[in-house]
Amino acid sequence: MPATTVESRTLPVLGHETWVQVTTPTDPRPGALPLVVLHGGPGMAHDYVANLAALAAETGRTVVHYDQLGCGRSTHLPDAPPGYWTPQLFVDEFHAVLAGLGIERCHVLGQSWGGMLGAEIAVRGPASLVSLAICNSPASMSLWVEGAAQLRAELPADVRDALDRHEAAGTTTDPEYLAATQVFYARHVCRTTPVHPDFAATEAQLEADPTVYHTMNGPNEFHVVGTLRDWSIVDRLPAIAVPTLVVAGEFDEATPATWAPFVERIPDVTSHVFPGASHCSHLEQPEEFRAVVAAFLARHDDTAGESR
């Protein structure tokens, strides 16, 4: 008998359809609250964080994935104006997904942009949120850009030259530029060799429709020219009232300075760095990653009692 059952369907959300996947343990643990996983990008579908569904069997809780509007198996809106794509849109989508699934209380884990979104959800103080895990995420895009510039300065000279030339010329789809970005990605985004198939699946979907990513972020992880370029949650972090876990990789493109405000300003926070890992710590060190997350969730489940 399988340790979990998996159901996929779409929910009506904000006039569109959001695709959700619910992984339910066949042997649920009493008091283990659901975990909702928020993928990154924005606009990078859930596939690359799909392995977190293993937490269902490992911790006896339901795990929910969904593709945010504009990507993956949810409604695509390539003609939506740039102003449509805002953090508030995705906060509203999150609450609509919870309502559609009948979830009243849950843990949230967000990876990269998903962690930024998780923080945006948490600062609003929803009663549904029990804990938050912010994984490989910056507290502001200015900090992110500064960290990326530091890492970029460490790239080989010919790679830096290719990046600089094509960004100045606006030719960021040139094969030489794309090859140069892969050098950065192999160091700081996902260090698995060969490329992890889940990551490749998300990349393929992004390439097929980059609307959200290009609008909110830009052409890649370190050339941020989209509508999120001035985003910051630093000054709002003291409003996060739930226990929070912050994790990153040693070689993460989310450098320590980018996530330090989470640790410094969230009242109830713990942090963990995975040695040898980068931005996709959960793909590079899956068992270690899930163990850290599982221990954190267990401390804040309804079963924790007085130890919570």
N, C-alpha and C positions, 0 to 999 in steps of 0.2 A: 504493500500500500504506500502511495507517495506521501511524503511528509507535509505537502501543501496541496491546495487546489488553487488554480489561477483562473480568474474571470476577467475578460476584457470587454469593454463596451464604451459607448459614447454617452455623454450627458449634455443636455441643453444648457449652455452657459452664455449669458450676455448676448443672446440672439444668435449664437453660433453653436458649434459642437466641440466639446473637449473629450479627447480619448483618455480613458482611465484603465489601469490594470490593478486588480486587487488580488494579492497573494495571501491566502488564508491558511494558517497551520491546521493540520488535522488533529493536533493535540494542543489546543490553546492553553496558555498558562493563565490561571485566574489573576485578574488585576493587571495583566499586561496590556497597556493601551496601544492603539494603532500608531504606526509611524507613517507619516506622509513625506515622500521624497520629492524635493524640488530640484529639477535639473538646471544646468547652466546655460550659458550663451550670452545674452538672451537669444533664444531661437535654436538651441542645440538640443534636439529631442532626447528623450529619456534613455535611449538604448545604452549609452555609455555608463549610466549608473544602474543598469538593470540588475547587476550582480548583487545589489543590496537587498534584493528580494530574498536572498538566503537568510536574512535576519528573521524571516517569518518562522522557518523551521528551527533556527538556532535559539530564538528567544520566545517562541510561543505567542507571537503577536501578528496581527494583520499588518501587511506592508502595502502601501498605496503608491503607485507611480502614475503620473499623467504627463501627457505632452501639452505644454502650454500653447495657448492660441498662437497661430501663425507658423507652427512647425509640426513635424512628425505626422501623426495620424489625426491630429485635430484640424479644425478649419484653417485653411490658409487664406490670407488676405493681402495678396501682393499689391493691390491698388489702394490700400488704406493710406491716408495721409500720414506723414511722419509723426504728427502730434497725437495720433491714436495710440501709439506704443509708449505707454508710461508705466512706471512702477505701480501706480494705483490700479491700472487695468489688471495687472497680474495679482495684486492683492485681492481685488474683487473676484477674480477667477478662482483663487484658492478657496475663498469662503463659499463660493457657489459649488465647488467640487465637494467640500465637506457636507454642505446641505444636501446635495444630490445623493451622496452615499449614506446619509443619516449619521454622520460622525459628530458627536458632541464634544469630545475631548480627545486630544492626540498630542503626540510628539511630532516635531518637524525637523527634518534634516535637509539642509540646502547645500549644494556643492557649487562653488564659484559664484556665478550670478544667482544661483539658487540660494546661497547663503546671504547675499545682499537682499534678495526678496524675503527670505526668512526674517531678517532683521527689520525690514519694512513692515512685515506683518506684526512682529513682536512689539515694536514701539507703539503700536496702536492699542495694545493691551487687550486682545480678544480673550474672552472667557474660555474659548476652545483650546487655547495653547497651554500645554503642560510643561514642555521643555523645548529647547532649541539647540540644534547642532549646526554650527557655522563651519563649513569645511572648505579650505583653500580659497578664502574670499577676502577681498579688500573692504575696508570701512569707508574709503572714498576713491574715486577714480583718479584724482590728482596724485594720491599716494601710489596707486597702481601704476600710473604712467611713470612716476619717478623710479619705482622699483624696476619696471621694465627697461628703463633707460640704463640703469646700472647693469642689469644682466646683459643687455644688448652691447654695452661697451666691452664686455668680456668675450664677445664672439670674434672669430678670425677676421682680419682686416678686409679680406675680399668679400666676406659675407656682409659686413657692415656697409661696405661701399655699395654693394648691390641694393641693399635696403634703402640707403640714403638716396641713391640716384633715382630709383623708381618712385619713391614717395614724392620727391621733388617734381618729377615729371608727371605724376598722377597715373603711372602705368603699373598699378599694383596687381594687375592680372597677368603681367608678363611672366613667362615660365621661369626666367632667371630670378625674379622677385619671389615667386612661389617656392622655388627651391631654397632660397635663402631663409624664408620663414620656417621651413622644415628643420633647418639646423637649430634654430631657437626652440622649436617645438620638441625636438628630440632631447634637448637638454632639460627643459623646464616645464613642459606640458604633459607629456606621457613618455616615460622612459622604457616602456616595454618594447622588446625586439623579438619578432616583428611587431608591427602595430597591432594592438589588441583588437580583435574583430568587433567588439562592442563599440569601441571608439571609432573604428572605420565606418561602422553603420551610421553613427551619428554624423560623422563628417560628410558622408555621401548625401544624407538628407539635407544638411546645411548647404551643400553645393547646389542641390536641386532647387532650393528656395531660400536664399540668404536674406530675405526681406527684413526680418526682425533684427538679425545680427548686424547687418550692414547699417540699418537705420539707427539702432541704439548704441552699438559699439563702434563699428568701423570694419575695415577689410580684414583685420586679424587681431590677435591678442595684444599686440604692443603698439599698434598705430590706431589710437582711440580718437576718432573724430566724429562720433555719433552723438545722439541726443543725451546719452548718459555721461558725457565727458566732464560735466560739472557736478555730477552726483556725489553727495556725501551724506552719511548718516552719523558722523562722529558726534555732533552736538546733541543728537537725540538718543544716544545709547543709554544714558542713565534711566530712561523710561522703560527699558526692558526689565520686566519684573519676574521672569521665569528663569530657572537654572539654565545655564548656557555652557555648551562645550565648544571650544574653538580648536580646530586642528589644521595642520599644514604639513607640507613635506619639506625636508631639508633643502632641496633644490627647486622648490616651488616658485613659479612666476609670481605667486602671491608672497612676496618677501616679508620677513618679520615686521618691518616698519608698516606694511599695509594692513596687517591685522592686529597690531599692537593696541589701537584704540578700543577694540572689542574687549581685550583683556583688562585694559586700564579703566574703562568706563562702565562696563556692565556690572551691576552690583554682585551677582552670584555667578561666577564664571570659573571654569577650569580650562586648561589648554594642554595640547599634546602635539609634539613634532615627531614625524616619522623619519628616522634616519635613512638616508639613501633614496628617499622618495621625492617626487616632484608634485605637479599640480593634480594629477590623477592618482593620488595616493591609494585610493580604493581599488584601482586596477593593478597597480604595481605591487601592493602588499595587501591583498584582499582579506586574508585571515586576520592579520594584525589590525587592520582598519576596523573590521566588523567587531572584533573583540573589544576594542576601545569604545566603540559606539554602544555595543550591547551592555557593557558594564555601566556606562552613563545612564542609559535608558532604564536599566533595572533599579538604579538608585532613586529614580523619580516616577516609577510606576505606582499604582494604587496598592501594590503588595508591599511597598517599602515601609509603610507604617511610620513608626516613630523615628526610624533611621533616615527618613527622607530629609 
